[in-house]
Amino acid sequence: MTTTTKQTTSETDDPTWIEWATGMISALLVIVMIGWVAWQSLTEEEQQPNFTVAVTEKGAVDGGYRVTFEVNNTATKTASAVVVRGEILDGSNPIESADVTFDYVAVRSKSSGAIIFSQDPGDRALRIRAIGYTDP
Amino acid sequence: MTGAYWGADSRQRDNDEARHFLLGLSRGAAGAMLFGIPMLMTMELWDLGFYIERGRLLLLMIVNIPLLVVLAHLIGFERTTTWRQAVRDAIIAYGLGILISAAVLIMLGTIEAHMPASAILGKVAIQAVPASIGAMLGRSQLGGQAAGGGNEDGKQDEESVEDAVPDAISTHYSQELFLMAVGALFLNLNVAPTEEVILISYKMTQWHALAAMLVSIAIMHAFVYAVAFKGTHEIPGETPRWHVFVRFTLPGYMIAMLISLYVLWTFGRLDDVAPNQILMSAIVLSFPGAIGAASARLVL
């Protein structure tokens, strides 16, 4: 308990066990957190951003053909302004390409977005890949 | 309050009460404005109005109600003695928060007639939460004299001036933790919507994060026990210093941490994010949260 008077605020010198229990649990959590972060900083080597792209959905929409995808950063460093380019390939020649920019793709995290082509790729191959990023 | 007044006395009393109530209302409105303005002028919060997940927005709005009721019970528009009064004050504060938020957003041109209703509602609903807390704080922090007429008559008697915060309150441990949560929530709502929070968490290394944690805890402790602000807490002579550190400061930091996580989750900042990145963002946001929690213990 805490007693507040007009002039002073004073903690009681006779705390209940609940106060101690809360305090101890909190102390434990803080120690675990510090330990976790410290352990990571000691063991984790810094890897430059590395992206994998997985298409999650395809389909015709008004005014084009939408390909929804997730870009996954598998490394231990966050990338910002990640540009992802989608291309429809005829053999090895791209016949249509479209870009989309992600603000951030965080460490070991996913961001999702979509590219809208003007045509249905049909049987042609689709290539979606990250083509660049900046360090945050 | 006995109803035994008659004639002029009774009218005089009614006038006093009405004026007193209006004074409280305007202080609340001023508080909503003062504490709400940083958020009302934050672009990210306008955008959140569009895209925040509706379930999470609903939860935030519902959580705000018991929070305001308990806050009203502790500091209130009036000296609340019953829970019914606390509920009434909480509703008034929430209403003021909604009105002030809507009015300011319209004035700033960020709510326009052609916008879809859901976007307008979303914008106002998010802003109303900090604004309503502000309205509640406004009553206790701006002025604070609850006694009808004392100031206006110019014959203010030092002894009889009632404070919105009673002279001596004995706050339970749970109330103390609650106040810390409110303080942390308030500062978090200010800071969390900005992109800077995630950007900082990306820029920080783990060493920065460790430093931020230790500094947050140290600041929390210093704010409440060392720096001689008005309201600084005293430690009884025979109690070792680490006792209050364990019983108040560390739980306070954990509360700041939990509130940070909750606010980040509400704003959709944790979706598809790796656990260690979640922790980093929470540590970043707990820094202002810890300061908010510590100040709440001094101010409220």
HADDOCK unambig.tbl for C-alpha pairs under 7 A between the chains (distance, minus, plus):
assign (segid A and resid 1 and name CA) (segid B and resid 171 and name CA) 5.96 0.50 0.50
assign (segid A and resid 1 and name CA) (segid B and resid 172 and name CA) 4.62 0.50 0.50
assign (segid A and resid 1 and name CA) (segid B and resid 173 and name CA) 4.67 0.50 0.50
assign (segid A and resid 2 and name CA) (segid B and resid 170 and name CA) 5.83 0.50 0.50
assign (segid A and resid 2 and name CA) (segid B and resid 171 and name CA) 5.22 0.50 0.50
assign (segid A and resid 2 and name CA) (segid B and resid 172 and name CA) 6.30 0.50 0.50
assign (segid A and resid 2 and name CA) (segid B and resid 173 and name CA) 6.76 0.50 0.50
assign (segid A and resid 3 and name CA) (segid B and resid 169 and name CA) 6.03 0.50 0.50
assign (segid A and resid 3 and name CA) (segid B and resid 170 and name CA) 4.28 0.50 0.50
assign (segid A and resid 3 and name CA) (segid B and resid 171 and name CA) 6.05 0.50 0.50
assign (segid A and resid 4 and name CA) (segid B and resid 168 and name CA) 5.26 0.50 0.50
assign (segid A and resid 4 and name CA) (segid B and resid 169 and name CA) 5.06 0.50 0.50
assign (segid A and resid 4 and name CA) (segid B and resid 170 and name CA) 5.83 0.50 0.50
assign (segid A and resid 5 and name CA) (segid B and resid 167 and name CA) 5.44 0.50 0.50
assign (segid A and resid 5 and name CA) (segid B and resid 168 and name CA) 3.88 0.50 0.50
assign (segid A and resid 5 and name CA) (segid B and resid 169 and name CA) 6.29 0.50 0.50
assign (segid A and resid 6 and name CA) (segid B and resid 167 and name CA) 4.74 0.50 0.50
assign (segid A and resid 6 and name CA) (segid B and resid 168 and name CA) 5.95 0.50 0.50
assign (segid A and resid 8 and name CA) (segid B and resid 231 and name CA) 6.35 0.50 0.50
assign (segid A and resid 8 and name CA) (segid B and resid 233 and name CA) 6.76 0.50 0.50
assign (segid A and resid 9 and name CA) (segid B and resid 231 and name CA) 6.30 0.50 0.50
assign (segid A and resid 9 and name CA) (segid B and resid 232 and name CA) 6.43 0.50 0.50
assign (segid A and resid 9 and name CA) (segid B and resid 233 and name CA) 4.53 0.50 0.50
assign (segid A and resid 9 and name CA) (segid B and resid 234 and name CA) 5.71 0.50 0.50
assign (segid A and resid 10 and name CA) (segid B and resid 233 and name CA) 5.18 0.50 0.50
assign (segid A and resid 10 and name CA) (segid B and resid 234 and name CA) 4.36 0.50 0.50
assign (segid A and resid 10 and name CA) (segid B and resid 235 and name CA) 5.74 0.50 0.50
assign (segid A and resid 10 and name CA) (segid B and resid 236 and name CA) 6.69 0.50 0.50
assign (segid A and resid 11 and name CA) (segid B and resid 233 and name CA) 6.92 0.50 0.50
assign (segid A and resid 11 and name CA) (segid B and resid 234 and name CA) 6.39 0.50 0.50
assign (segid A and resid 11 and name CA) (segid B and resid 235 and name CA) 5.68 0.50 0.50
assign (segid A and resid 11 and name CA) (segid B and resid 236 and name CA) 6.68 0.50 0.50
assign (segid A and resid 13 and name CA) (segid B and resid 236 and name CA) 6.20 0.50 0.50
assign (segid A and resid 13 and name CA) (segid B and resid 239 and name CA) 6.26 0.50 0.50
assign (segid A and resid 19 and name CA) (segid B and resid 247 and name CA) 5.58 0.50 0.50
assign (segid A and resid 20 and name CA) (segid B and resid 247 and name CA) 5.77 0.50 0.50
assign (segid A and resid 22 and name CA) (segid B and resid 247 and name CA) 6.87 0.50 0.50
assign (segid A and resid 22 and name CA) (segid B and resid 251 and name CA) 6.44 0.50 0.50
assign (segid A and resid 23 and name CA) (segid B and resid 246 and name CA) 4.81 0.50 0.50
assign (segid A and resid 23 and name CA) (segid B and resid 247 and name CA) 4.39 0.50 0.50
assign (segid A and resid 23 and name CA) (segid B and resid 248 and name CA) 6.88 0.50 0.50
assign (segid A and resid 23 and name CA) (segid B and resid 250 and name CA) 6.30 0.50 0.50
assign (segid A and resid 23 and name CA) (segid B and resid 251 and name CA) 5.60 0.50 0.50
assign (segid A and resid 24 and name CA) (segid B and resid 246 and name CA) 6.75 0.50 0.50
assign (segid A and resid 26 and name CA) (segid B and resid 250 and name CA) 5.62 0.50 0.50
assign (segid A and resid 26 and name CA) (segid B and resid 251 and name CA) 5.08 0.50 0.50
assign (segid A and resid 26 and name CA) (segid B and resid 254 and name CA) 6.04 0.50 0.50
assign (segid A and resid 27 and name CA) (segid B and resid 246 and name CA) 6.73 0.50 0.50
assign (segid A and resid 27 and name CA) (segid B and resid 250 and name CA) 5.97 0.50 0.50
assign (segid A and resid 34 and name CA) (segid B and resid 210 and name CA) 6.48 0.50 0.50
assign (segid A and resid 37 and name CA) (segid B and resid 206 and name CA) 5.89 0.50 0.50
assign (segid A and resid 37 and name CA) (segid B and resid 210 and name CA) 6.82 0.50 0.50
assign (segid A and resid 38 and name CA) (segid B and resid 206 and name CA) 6.86 0.50 0.50
assign (segid A and resid 41 and name CA) (segid B and resid 206 and name CA) 5.29 0.50 0.50
assign (segid A and resid 41 and name CA) (segid B and resid 207 and name CA) 6.80 0.50 0.50
assign (segid A and resid 78 and name CA) (segid B and resid 202 and name CA) 6.16 0.50 0.50
assign (segid A and resid 107 and name CA) (segid B and resid 274 and name CA) 6.75 0.50 0.50
assign (segid A and resid 107 and name CA) (segid B and resid 277 and name CA) 6.77 0.50 0.50
assign (segid A and resid 108 and name CA) (segid B and resid 274 and name CA) 5.56 0.50 0.50
assign (segid A and resid 109 and name CA) (segid B and resid 272 and name CA) 5.81 0.50 0.50
assign (segid A and resid 109 and name CA) (segid B and resid 273 and name CA) 4.75 0.50 0.50
assign (segid A and resid 109 and name CA) (segid B and resid 274 and name CA) 5.33 0.50 0.50
assign (segid A and resid 110 and name CA) (segid B and resid 272 and name CA) 5.51 0.50 0.50
assign (segid A and resid 110 and name CA) (segid B and resid 273 and name CA) 6.70 0.50 0.50
assign (segid A and resid 136 and name CA) (segid B and resid 199 and name CA) 6.96 0.50 0.50
assign (segid A and resid 136 and name CA) (segid B and resid 202 and name CA) 6.83 0.50 0.50
assign (segid A and resid 136 and name CA) (segid B and resid 203 and name CA) 6.42 0.50 0.50
